[in-house]
Amino acid sequence: MATIYWGAEIRDHHKLKIGRGTIIGDQVILDARNGIEIGDNVNFSSNVHIWTEQHDHRDPDFACNSSAAFKVTIGNRAWIGPGTTILHSVNIGEGAVIAAGAVVTKDVEPFAIMAGIPARKIGERNHNLRYEFNGYPAPFY
């Protein structure tokens, strides 16, 4: 079971795969027109945007580029911080952390901690992750 919170926008839902225990936060945009594959126990904070298409600024008609190679893949137990943007053709490794507000334009190695615009590696996460999300939201008091 996965949890998708209020206001999420999904484009081409049939090209989206979401793993067990994954949490998709408020106001997330998942542009799956060229495919998005999300692993197990991934946490998306609020306002994350994933884009798998782009306009070509050199094209006189400003046409959209589209390719199966633009697919985005996110490994198990990755944590995607609030306000993050992930652009097409990116693979985010298992256990990686993307800091709030980062813009990811290139592949991210497993367990890397990434921050900035464009995102760059600032640290490394524990490699011995065991947590499992059960798909039930935590109560707020």
C-alpha positions, 0 to 999 in steps of 0.5 A, spaced: 500 500 500 502 507 498 499 513 501 498 519 496 496 526 500 491 531 498 492 535 491 497 530 488 497 531 480 499 525 476 500 526 468 499 519 464 498 515 471 498 509 467 506 510 466 507 511 473 509 505 478 509 506 485 512 501 490 510 498 497 510 503 503 511 509 499 508 516 501 507 522 496 506 528 500 501 534 498 501 538 492 506 533 488 506 533 481 508 527 477 509 528 470 509 521 468 508 522 460 515 518 459 515 514 465 516 514 473 518 508 477 518 509 484 521 504 489 519 501 496 518 506 502 520 512 498 518 519 502 516 525 498 515 531 502 510 536 500 510 540 493 515 535 489 515 536 482 518 531 477 518 533 470 519 527 464 518 532 458 521 539 456 520 544 451 526 545 446 528 552 446 531 552 440 525 549 436 522 555 432 515 552 434 517 551 442 515 543 441 516 538 447 521 533 446 519 526 448 523 520 449 522 513 453 529 515 455 526 521 459 524 516 464 525 518 472 527 512 477 527 513 484 530 507 488 528 504 495 528 508 501 529 515 498 527 521 501 525 527 497 525 533 501 519 539 500 519 543 494 524 539 490 524 539 482 527 533 479 528 533 471 527 528 466 532 522 465 534 522 472 536 516 476 536 517 484 539 511 488 537 507 493 537 511 500 538 518 497 536 524 500 534 530 496 534 536 500 529 541 500 528 546 494 534 542 490 533 541 483 536 535 480 538 535 473 543 529 474 543 522 476 544 521 484 548 515 487 545 511 492 545 514 499 548 520 497 545 527 500 544 532 495 542 539 496 542 546 491 541 548 484 543 544 481 543 539 486 550 537 488 553 532 493 554 534 500 554 528 504 552 521 505 546 517 509 547 511 513 547 505 508 543 500 513 536 502 512 531 498 515 525 502 516 518 500 512 512 505 512 506 501 513 501 506 509 498 509 514 498 516 516 501 518 523 496 522 527 497 529 529 496 531 536 
